[in-house]
Amino acid sequence: MPLPSSVDAAIIGAGAAGLGAADALKDSGLSVIVLEAHDRIGGRAWTIQASPEVIFDVGCGWLHSADRNSFVAIAHELDFEINKSLPPWGQRAYGNAFPQEERDDFSRALEQFYERAWQAAQKGEDGPAARCLEPGNRWNPMIDAISTYVNGCELDQVSLLDTEAYEDTNINWRVRRGYGALVAAYGASCPVALNCNVTLVDHSGKRIRLETSRGTLTADKVIVTVPTNLIAGEAIRFTPALPSKIDAAAGLPLGVDDKVMLALEDADAFPTEANLRGATMRTAMGTYHIRPFGQPCIEGFFGGRFARELEDAGKGAIAAQSIDEIAGFLGNDIRRKLKPLAESRWATDPFARGSYSHALPGHAGDRAALAAPVEGRLFFAGEATSPNFFSTAHGARDSGERAAMEVLATLGRS
């Protein structure tokens, strides 16, 4: 849509948080515009048709804590089918790369790690979650690998208190047409200006002036929903400067998680919804979802330093690593059955610079600091500001709604 010269409220970012804020303001009587740097809405929620037979969620794919996930009701309202089958990372092992006896031993070690972390958090002293690893435990590298999937980084970079604040109900569902497709449908009616990169938020005057790649506009209220790495790196500058926001964002960096989709020939010879990973005793490893939704494909997932290294190696490196690792598990004959379809590269996306946030050790309080309004005119949302559902799409959406309510409260409309 055209860029207006003036609005009551401007929202920076059309990810789940920005769309949540816009949806909450739609009947407020305020003039609203969402400014999005990408050429699409959804942010880190993005579904593509990887092939005629395969739908791929390049970003978020699971309705985590589904019994408390606000996108579940939205999916019902928009007639999106929800799949409630169990996640593959539980008991659906495929092949002999990770024998059941060793899987059980690893699961016990992981649960014991979580118990030590919970007990340590009860003392109220923050520090790296890695200190809760049992010295010398053979499974420590793989426990660290789980952290790279969950947090986007290894345990030495994770705040113990922050990770224990996350509320996981262990109910995980999916959207058959894609989580990204659901988020896009949710935001379809929102007023969004695409290809509109905001570079400056000048709140020195009576009205806030926003400089963008498509021109300048002014607003009475601004909701900032961009990823923390953009704030910390000052890709968006504030005048006057907001050092407390930059510091809070720096304490909540985005880790790296990437996914790859591989077409699978002769797919009927493989089980649906199966998990493939090996007892590799290393952190630099992938985990694989065989035939999600029964599709003829294998989806791979990588996190942390290893994912960043694969991105740095260039396009196609994630797919190549996946095929090599799968062949190591299932034999070289599998290579001719696998064909790369698509892969994510979130760290190199200039408007994301990562996947989702984690608090650095000692920075568990930065989520509340980042979320706090400034001068009753600047408001902040995004998954990194969610106190209990950070790193999720519904945590982002709910934070946008919260920021919108804060805007309305300043106008006496709460």
Phi, psi and omega per residue, in radians:
M1 nan 2.779 3.107
P2 -1.085 2.666 3.130
L3 -1.519 2.059 3.108
P4 -1.261 2.781 3.122
S5 -1.496 -0.354 -3.085
S6 -2.698 2.402 3.077
V7 -2.470 2.865 3.028
D8 -1.270 -0.745 -3.087
A9 -2.418 2.240 3.060
A10 -1.959 2.382 3.133
I11 -2.023 2.177 -3.112
I12 -1.701 1.931 3.135
G13 1.908 2.194 3.137
A14 -1.906 0.645 2.942
G15 -1.410 -2.911 -3.098
A16 -1.022 -0.644 -3.131
A17 -1.180 -0.847 -3.140
G18 -1.100 -0.699 3.118
L19 -1.205 -0.622 3.069
G20 -1.101 -0.697 3.103
A21 -1.164 -0.771 -3.133
A22 -1.118 -0.711 3.121
D23 -1.099 -0.686 -3.130
A24 -1.220 -0.389 -3.119
L25 -1.718 -0.003 -2.952
K26 -1.128 -0.495 -3.141
D27 -1.894 0.328 -3.047
S28 -1.459 -0.274 -3.046
G29 1.513 -0.080 3.113
L30 -1.450 2.564 2.973
S31 -1.421 2.276 -2.994
V32 -2.310 2.505 3.001
I33 -2.417 2.414 3.039
V34 -1.833 2.224 -3.081
L35 -1.852 2.036 -3.037
E36 -2.151 2.206 -3.100
A37 -1.273 -0.570 3.108
H38 -1.254 3.017 3.061
D39 -1.654 0.313 3.135
R40 -2.621 2.852 3.028
I41 -1.674 2.881 3.075
G42 2.013 -0.442 3.134
G43 1.073 -2.137 -3.118
R44 -1.481 0.192 2.926
A45 -1.878 1.999 -2.991
W46 -2.707 2.026 3.098
T47 -1.860 2.364 3.056
I48 -2.224 2.781 2.982
Q49 -1.584 1.682 -3.036
A50 -1.225 -0.501 3.050
S51 -2.747 2.982 3.119
P52 -0.997 -0.391 -3.079
E53 -1.877 -0.102 -2.972
V54 -2.269 2.138 2.988
I55 -1.700 2.371 -3.033
F56 -2.281 2.110 2.979
D57 -1.454 1.775 -3.115
V58 -1.148 -0.571 3.099
G59 -1.862 -2.351 -3.077
C60 -1.002 2.479 -3.119
G61 -2.308 -0.201 -3.052
W62 -2.068 2.360 2.988
L63 -1.407 1.427 -3.121
H64 -1.181 2.646 -3.081
S65 0.790 0.930 -2.957
A66 -1.051 -0.482 3.122
D67 -1.263 -0.177 3.093
R68 -2.219 0.217 -3.045
N69 -1.579 2.088 -3.062
S70 -1.163 -0.341 3.122
F71 -1.315 -0.252 3.084
V72 -1.135 -0.850 3.109
A73 -1.115 -0.664 3.122
I74 -1.113 -0.707 3.106
A75 -1.051 -0.736 3.102
H76 -1.104 -0.766 -3.127
E77 -1.085 -0.631 -3.081
L78 -1.662 0.124 3.077
D79 1.092 0.755 3.020
F80 -1.719 2.199 -3.137
E81 -1.199 2.316 3.096
I82 -1.831 2.295 3.095
N83 -1.722 2.157 -3.056
K84 -1.884 0.233 3.126
S85 -1.152 2.708 -3.058
L86 -1.120 2.536 3.101
P87 -1.108 2.659 -3.095
P88 -1.290 -0.267 -3.048
W89 -1.389 0.042 3.108
G90 -1.536 -1.744 -3.025
Q91 -1.834 0.150 -3.024
R92 -1.674 0.999 -3.119
A93 -1.320 2.529 3.095
Y94 -2.145 2.414 3.086
G95 1.377 -3.049 -3.072
N96 -1.947 0.252 -3.116
A97 -1.153 -0.469 -3.124
F98 -2.390 1.453 -3.063
P99 -0.966 2.623 -3.036
Q100 -1.004 -0.679 -3.136
E101 -1.073 -0.718 3.123
E102 -1.268 -0.627 3.070
R103 -1.048 -0.739 3.132
D104 -1.111 -0.716 3.131
D105 -1.132 -0.749 3.095
F106 -1.096 -0.756 -3.135
S107 -1.054 -0.702 3.092
R108 -1.106 -0.766 3.133
A109 -1.106 -0.673 3.127
L110 -1.159 -0.773 3.121
E111 -1.105 -0.676 3.112
Q112 -1.155 -0.646 3.056
F113 -1.079 -0.818 3.139
Y114 -1.070 -0.654 3.120
E115 -1.154 -0.742 3.102
R116 -1.123 -0.685 3.133
A117 -1.128 -0.719 3.129
W118 -1.109 -0.785 -3.139
Q119 -1.114 -0.698 3.121
A120 -1.137 -0.664 -3.126
A121 -1.161 -0.511 -3.140
Q122 -1.106 -0.359 3.134
K123 -1.388 -0.224 3.049
G124 1.367 0.158 3.139
E125 -1.807 2.155 -3.098
D126 -1.428 2.842 3.114
G127 2.990 3.117 3.129
P128 -1.211 2.385 3.140
A129 -1.097 -0.347 -3.141
A130 -1.064 -0.401 -3.114
R131 -1.205 -0.190 3.125
C132 -1.608 -0.007 3.012
L133 -1.216 2.467 3.098
E134 -1.342 2.128 -3.113
P135 -0.952 2.232 3.073
G136 1.429 -0.007 -3.133
N137 -1.152 2.283 -3.070
R138 -1.083 -0.382 -3.053
W139 -1.651 0.027 -3.091
N140 -0.963 -0.759 3.131
P141 -1.059 -0.643 -3.134
M142 -1.348 -0.549 3.010
I143 -1.093 -0.680 3.060
D144 -1.111 -0.639 3.092
A145 -1.086 -0.703 3.093
I146 -1.044 -0.693 3.093
S147 -1.060 -0.669 -3.140
T148 -1.141 -0.532 3.090
Y149 -1.307 -0.709 -3.050
V150 -1.401 -0.744 -3.024
N151 -1.878 -0.240 -3.055
G152 1.405 0.153 -3.125
C153 -2.767 2.954 3.124
E154 -1.374 2.888 -3.014
L155 -1.152 -0.375 3.128
D156 -1.232 -0.231 -3.140
Q157 -1.838 0.061 -3.004
V158 -1.845 2.263 3.039
S159 -1.213 2.207 3.131
L160 -1.068 -0.805 -3.108
L161 -1.171 -0.633 -3.129
D162 -1.184 -0.811 -3.095
T163 -1.129 -0.523 3.109
E164 -1.355 -0.278 3.095
A165 -1.365 -0.336 -3.122
Y166 -1.161 2.359 -3.104
E167 -1.812 1.853 -3.132
D168 -1.959 2.011 3.135
T169 -1.548 -0.004 3.118
N170 1.075 0.445 3.004
I171 -1.977 2.006 -3.022
N172 -2.239 2.011 3.132
W173 -2.031 3.060 3.129
R174 -2.344 2.873 3.081
V175 -1.858 2.082 -3.025
R176 -1.029 -0.666 -3.141
R177 -1.492 -0.042 3.109
G178 1.923 2.344 3.111
Y179 -1.106 -0.731 3.122
G180 -1.078 -0.662 3.097
A181 -1.122 -0.656 3.096
L182 -1.124 -0.805 -3.139
V183 -1.096 -0.700 3.117
A184 -1.126 -0.698 3.106
A185 -1.161 -0.682 3.100
Y186 -1.029 -0.671 -3.082
G187 -1.672 0.089 -3.012
A188 -1.050 -0.544 -3.097
S189 -1.624 -0.016 -3.121
C190 -1.330 2.539 3.108
P191 -1.340 1.837 -3.026
V192 -2.158 2.322 2.976
A193 -1.793 1.936 -3.114
L194 -1.472 2.921 -3.120
N195 0.915 0.653 -3.042
C196 -2.151 1.564 -3.078
N197 -1.540 2.028 3.131
V198 -1.442 2.231 -3.114
T199 -1.987 -0.371 -3.100
L200 -2.507 2.341 3.011
V201 -2.058 1.787 -3.099
D202 -1.727 1.820 -3.118
H203 -1.891 0.526 -3.124
S204 -1.446 -0.368 -3.083
G205 -1.795 -2.995 -3.136
K206 -1.123 -0.669 3.061
R207 -1.974 2.724 -3.129
I208 -1.502 2.278 3.133
R209 -1.853 2.260 -3.131
L210 -1.983 2.154 3.033
E211 -1.688 2.255 -3.091
T212 -2.321 2.988 3.102
S213 -1.217 -0.178 3.132
R214 -1.980 0.155 3.129
G215 2.215 -2.988 -3.068
T216 -1.987 2.521 3.026
L217 -2.511 2.867 3.113
T218 -2.107 2.710 -3.122
A219 -2.633 2.698 3.046
D220 -1.420 -0.644 -3.125
K221 -2.271 2.524 3.101
V222 -2.332 2.303 3.044
I223 -1.927 2.092 -3.113
V224 -1.731 2.107 -3.091
T225 -2.169 0.268 -3.034
V226 -1.305 2.772 3.107
P227 -1.022 2.629 -3.045
T228 -1.054 -0.597 -3.103
N229 -1.102 -0.469 3.093
L230 -1.299 -0.635 3.106
I231 -1.247 -0.820 -3.123
A232 -1.103 -0.624 3.140
G233 -1.501 0.038 3.130
E234 0.971 0.631 2.961
A235 -1.135 -0.532 2.932
I236 -1.945 2.122 -3.130
R237 -1.733 2.582 3.078
F238 -1.995 2.384 3.052
T239 -2.266 2.078 -0.122
P240 -1.027 2.748 -3.099
A241 -1.104 2.654 3.117
L242 -2.139 1.300 -3.076
P243 -1.046 -0.537 -3.141
S244 -1.165 -0.603 3.110
K245 -1.262 -0.713 3.119
I246 -1.097 -0.744 3.135
D247 -1.130 -0.748 3.139
A248 -1.121 -0.750 3.130
A249 -1.110 -0.665 3.123
A250 -1.146 -0.499 3.091
G251 -1.384 -0.104 -3.105
L252 -2.220 0.962 -3.053
P253 -1.167 2.724 3.030
L254 -1.457 2.203 2.995
G255 -1.360 -3.034 -3.100
V256 -2.118 2.165 2.965
D257 -2.341 2.315 -3.120
D258 -2.306 2.674 -3.120
K259 -2.213 2.700 3.082
V260 -2.376 2.531 3.085
M261 -2.060 2.203 -3.140
L262 -2.051 2.241 3.009
A263 -1.186 2.475 -3.094
L264 -2.105 1.971 3.089
E265 -1.340 2.617 -3.096
D266 0.955 0.779 -3.030
A267 -1.099 -0.486 -3.099
D268 -1.124 -0.257 3.097
A269 -1.381 -0.104 -3.100
F270 -2.005 2.613 3.104
P271 -1.251 2.713 3.052
T272 -1.500 2.637 3.039
E273 0.972 0.680 -3.135
A274 -1.766 2.751 3.132
N275 -1.938 2.408 3.098
L276 -2.254 2.104 2.974
R277 -2.760 2.836 -3.086
G278 -1.988 2.804 3.010
A279 -1.394 1.256 -2.953
T280 -1.435 -0.301 -3.110
M281 1.000 0.539 3.073
R282 -2.486 2.766 -3.140
T283 -1.471 -0.563 -3.123
A284 -1.382 1.454 -3.083
M285 -2.603 2.724 3.054
G286 -1.799 2.877 2.978
T287 -2.240 2.535 -2.915
Y288 -2.240 2.407 3.137
H289 -1.918 1.953 -3.096
I290 -1.533 2.172 3.063
R291 0.923 1.003 3.029
P292 -1.028 2.343 -3.074
F293 1.032 0.312 -3.118
G294 1.356 0.151 -3.116
Q295 -1.255 2.706 3.135
P296 -1.417 1.273 -3.044
C297 -2.807 2.915 2.952
I298 -2.226 2.281 3.114
E299 -1.836 2.252 3.119
G300 -1.891 2.695 -3.081
F301 -2.409 2.294 -3.136
F302 -2.329 2.619 -3.127
G303 -2.515 2.931 2.998
G304 1.219 -2.615 -3.090
R305 -1.041 -0.608 -3.127
F306 -1.139 -0.756 3.105
A307 -1.076 -0.723 3.115
R308 -1.122 -0.703 3.099
E309 -1.081 -0.714 3.140
L310 -1.165 -0.681 3.060
E311 -1.085 -0.770 -3.121
D312 -1.103 -0.446 -3.132
A313 -1.297 -0.197 3.058
G314 1.868 2.951 -3.128
K315 -1.048 2.407 3.138
G316 1.621 -0.235 -3.089
A317 -1.203 -0.621 -3.139
I318 -1.164 -0.766 3.114
A319 -1.112 -0.753 -3.141
A320 -1.077 -0.747 3.110
Q321 -1.097 -0.722 -3.136
S322 -1.071 -0.838 -3.113
I323 -1.104 -0.722 3.104
D324 -1.067 -0.777 -3.084
E325 -1.220 -0.740 3.110
I326 -1.093 -0.713 3.095
A327 -1.114 -0.592 3.082
G328 -1.136 -0.532 3.130
F329 -1.465 -0.731 -2.946
L330 -1.930 -0.093 3.139
G331 1.797 2.706 -3.015
N332 -1.129 -0.407 -3.120
D333 -1.092 -0.395 -3.108
I334 -1.194 -0.393 -3.073
R335 -0.989 -0.744 -3.069
R336 -1.239 -0.212 -3.139
K337 -1.661 -0.087 -3.065
L338 -1.946 2.375 3.123
K339 -2.414 2.207 3.130
P340 -1.103 2.360 3.076
L341 -1.932 -0.860 -3.097
A342 -2.857 2.731 3.054
E343 -2.590 2.653 3.095
S344 -1.551 2.771 3.073
R345 -2.575 1.160 -2.980
W346 -1.188 -0.562 -3.123
A347 -1.174 -0.507 -3.120
T348 -1.665 -0.012 3.004
D349 -1.244 2.053 -3.036
P350 -1.134 -0.337 -3.116
F351 -1.846 0.192 3.035
A352 -2.220 -0.958 3.133
R353 1.071 0.494 3.131
G354 2.702 -3.060 -3.016
S355 -1.852 -1.058 3.052
Y356 -2.733 2.862 -2.898
S357 -1.482 2.668 2.900
H358 -2.403 2.634 3.074
A359 -1.538 2.308 3.049
L360 -1.191 2.715 3.091
P361 -0.925 2.294 -3.113
G362 1.537 0.008 -3.049
H363 -2.110 0.449 -3.124
A364 -1.070 -0.480 -3.120
G365 -1.426 -0.045 -3.052
D366 -1.275 -0.364 3.110
R367 -1.121 -0.792 3.109
A368 -1.168 -0.644 3.130
A369 -1.135 -0.695 3.124
L370 -1.209 -0.596 -3.081
A371 -1.317 -0.333 -3.018
A372 -1.153 2.315 3.098
P373 -1.136 2.772 3.110
V374 -2.128 2.106 3.028
E375 1.071 0.271 -3.097
G376 1.170 0.261 -3.112
R377 -2.249 -0.534 3.121
L378 -1.878 2.259 -3.081
F379 -2.245 2.655 -3.016
F380 -2.277 2.356 3.122
A381 -2.490 -3.138 -3.087
G382 2.188 2.784 -3.062
E383 -0.977 -0.530 -3.116
A384 -1.186 -0.305 3.133
T385 -1.642 -0.071 3.140
S386 -1.330 2.230 -3.082
P387 -1.249 -0.500 -3.014
N388 -2.243 -0.295 -3.115
F389 -2.148 0.585 3.082
F390 -1.058 2.754 -3.137
S391 1.264 0.187 3.137
T392 -2.173 2.749 3.114
A393 -1.200 -0.664 -3.133
H394 -1.270 -0.560 3.035
G395 -1.090 -0.684 3.087
A396 -1.134 -0.851 -3.116
R397 -1.027 -0.792 -3.128
D398 -1.111 -0.611 3.122
S399 -1.183 -0.625 3.073
G400 -1.114 -0.729 3.082
E401 -1.094 -0.728 3.096
R402 -1.051 -0.786 3.131
A403 -1.115 -0.649 3.097
A404 -1.107 -0.693 3.102
M405 -1.145 -0.599 3.072
E406 -1.139 -0.695 3.074
V407 -1.046 -0.855 -3.093
L408 -1.144 -0.569 3.131
A409 -1.113 -0.618 3.125
T410 -1.205 -0.331 3.131
L411 -1.737 0.097 -3.135
G412 1.269 0.469 -3.087
R413 -2.009 0.222 -3.093
S414 -1.251 nan nan
